[in-house]
């Protein structure tokens, strides 16, 4: 999968979960969390390292993003469950995880 596709996939998941922070719009800054199960050298993790920088730059620093790699937040299925629950706001996942269960 190309780097552009990975960033696009992460951005789509981020967009889906963005509604979970709408209630906090009265705050000065916002914090978003995301992760991947991939090693920091893996393309998924590389895309995840870029997305927070883009979000922070485009928001003028009002949105801070934290990125957790190498399964720090759990495996792919756990990341997907946490995205759905709003515990984290974005993740890079393999298509296999999104199409199962």
N, C-alpha and C positions, 0 to 999 in steps of 0.2 A: 504494500500500500504506500502511496507517495506521501510525502510530508504534507502537501497541501490537503490531501484527503483526510489525514489524521487531524490536522488543525480544524478542518471543516466539521469533522465528526465531534470533536471536543466542543466546538462552538455551538453545534446544534443541541447537544446535551446541556450545555450551559444555558442556552436560550430557554429550553424546557423548564429548567429549574429556577430561572431568574425570578419567577413569580413568588418564590418562597421568601425573597427578601423585600418584597414590596411593602409589607407592613412596617418595615423599619425606615421608610423614606424620610422620616423627620430627623433622623440622626445625621451627624456631620459626615461621617465616613461609614462605609459598609465593608464587611469582611466576607469573602467567599472562600470556600474550601473545596478542593478537588484532589483527585488522586488517580493512580494507576497501579496495577500489579506488576508492571514491567520494570526491569532494571533501568537505571538512569541512562544507560547507553542505548536502550531500546527506542525505536522511533516513536512509540506511544508516549514514552516519558519525555522525549525531546519536544514533542508537540505540546505536552502539558507544561513544560518549562516556558514555552513561548507565550501561551495563552494568557497567563497572569500579567505578563509585561504589556501585552496589547490592551487588556482590560484596564489596567492602571493608567496607561498612557491616554487611552480614549476617554476615560472618565475624569481626566485631570487630577488623578490621585484620590478621588472621592471613593473609589472602590478598590480595596486592597484584596489581593487574592493570595492564598497560600496553596502550595502544591506539594503533595505527598507522593513519593515514588516508591518503587520496590515493595509494594504491598503493605506499606505502613498502616493503611486503613483497611486492609483485608484484601481478599482475592476479588476477581471480576464480578462474581455473583453478589458478594457483599457490597461492593461499590454500587452496583445497580440498585440494590435494595435501599441503600443509604441515599442515593439520588432520588428515588421515588418518595422516600420518607422526608426529604428535605434536610437531612443531617449534613450532607455535602451538596454543593450546587453544581459541580461538573466533574466529569471523569472521562478518561479515555479507556474504552472497552473494546474487546474483540467482538466481531459480529456474532461469534458463537455464544457469547454470554447474553447478548440481547435477544437472541432467538430461541432460547431454551426456557423451560419451566413456565 
